[in-house]
Amino acid sequence: MKVLGIAGSPRRNGNTDLLQAEFMRGAGSKGAEVKTIYPSQMKITPCQHCDTCFKEGKCRIQDDMQPIYEELEQADIIVLASPVQFSGPPAPVKAMIDRCQCLWAKKYVLKIPPLSRERKRKGFLISVGATGMKDMFEATRGIVKTWFHVLEIEPAGELVFSKIDEKGAILQQPEAMQKAYEAGQKLAEG
Ligand SMILES: Cc1cc2nc3c(=O)[nH]c(=O)nc-3n(C[C@H](O)[C@H](O)[C@H](O)COP(=O)(O)O)c2cc1C
């Protein structure tokens, strides 16, 4: 069982990082192999909509997205931790998702699986936002729903927390950290 964590915040050791680390610790406690990547520290060029991927289902841009395609291929569980920024995910996360356009092209243009179907992948969303605004997670949810759908990742739940702003504020809510740990355990158990 391989768990790929995508730590979407540009703020290291911030709230989503902390929740994600707990999720990974929970998954690890059940024997899963865990790995976390940090899109904000990687070079992920935005999709250029060049449609080159329509020919072979591969992105022509050689940057840090290339190993991420392989990580997605190898993962059984994908957990995206993404703070709300202007109502959506941070730009590096959105760039990573947009660069999955080549997997969309594989599926819908070339009619081949976007990722190998030998694995049944599951996806999980973790998010936090500073405000308590109604619908504050809706844009992120919509984007992630589409991403999971295109990549044939089965949505397996989410943990979202509002009114969390200062770095480390989530630590004031031990039940939130506990939920993240237990979600990691549950998903790793299959
Ligand atoms: C650029 C930027 C935009 C933000 N936009 C929103 C927003 O639209 N709604 C909201 O509730 N919080 C917003 N926030 C606050 C963050 O979601 C909040 O501080 C969160 O706890 C950060 O999580 P992190 O520590 O994992 O980065 C924004 C923060 C930044 C830096």
The ligand as a MOL file (V3000), in Angstrom:
LIG
                    3D

  0  0  0     0  0            999 V3000
M  V30 BEGIN CTAB
M  V30 COUNTS 31 33 0 0 0
M  V30 BEGIN ATOM
M  V30 1 C -2.7520 34.0900 -0.5520 0
M  V30 2 C -3.7110 33.6760 0.5000 0
M  V30 3 C -5.0590 33.6620 0.2030 0
M  V30 4 C -5.9850 33.2200 1.1660 0
M  V30 5 N -7.3110 33.1870 0.8440 0
M  V30 6 C -8.2080 32.7220 1.7350 0
M  V30 7 C -9.5940 32.6220 1.3930 0
M  V30 8 O -10.0180 32.9280 0.2890 0
M  V30 9 N -10.4610 32.1600 2.3270 0
M  V30 10 C -10.0310 31.7740 3.5750 0
M  V30 11 O -10.8510 31.3490 4.3810 0
M  V30 12 N -8.7170 31.8420 3.9290 0
M  V30 13 C -7.7960 32.2970 3.0410 0
M  V30 14 N -6.4520 32.3570 3.3770 0
M  V30 15 C -6.0160 31.9190 4.7220 0
M  V30 16 C -5.4730 30.4810 4.7570 0
M  V30 17 O -6.3840 29.5550 4.1880 0
M  V30 18 C -5.1990 30.0740 6.2030 0
M  V30 19 O -4.2370 30.9320 6.7760 0
M  V30 20 C -4.7630 28.6440 6.3800 0
M  V30 21 O -4.7470 28.3040 7.7530 0
M  V30 22 C -3.3950 28.4120 5.7780 0
M  V30 23 O -3.0740 27.0400 5.8570 0
M  V30 24 P -1.5500 26.5610 5.7950 0
M  V30 25 O -0.9300 26.9310 7.1090 0
M  V30 26 O -1.6180 25.1000 5.5700 0
M  V30 27 O -0.9430 27.2780 4.6330 0
M  V30 28 C -5.5210 32.8190 2.4440 0
M  V30 29 C -4.1440 32.8490 2.7320 0
M  V30 30 C -3.2590 33.2740 1.7710 0
M  V30 31 C -1.7750 33.3060 2.1020 0
M  V30 END ATOM
M  V30 BEGIN BOND
M  V30 1 1 1 2
M  V30 2 1 2 3
M  V30 3 2 2 30
M  V30 4 2 3 4
M  V30 5 1 4 5
M  V30 6 1 4 28
M  V30 7 2 5 6
M  V30 8 1 6 7
M  V30 9 1 6 13
M  V30 10 2 7 8
M  V30 11 1 7 9
M  V30 12 1 9 10
M  V30 13 2 10 11
M  V30 14 1 10 12
M  V30 15 2 12 13
M  V30 16 1 13 14
M  V30 17 1 14 15
M  V30 18 1 14 28
M  V30 19 1 15 16
M  V30 20 1 16 17
M  V30 21 1 16 18
M  V30 22 1 18 19
M  V30 23 1 18 20
M  V30 24 1 20 21
M  V30 25 1 20 22
M  V30 26 1 22 23
M  V30 27 1 23 24
M  V30 28 2 24 25
M  V30 29 1 24 26
M  V30 30 1 24 27
M  V30 31 2 28 29
M  V30 32 1 29 30
M  V30 33 1 30 31
M  V30 END BOND
M  V30 END CTAB
M  END
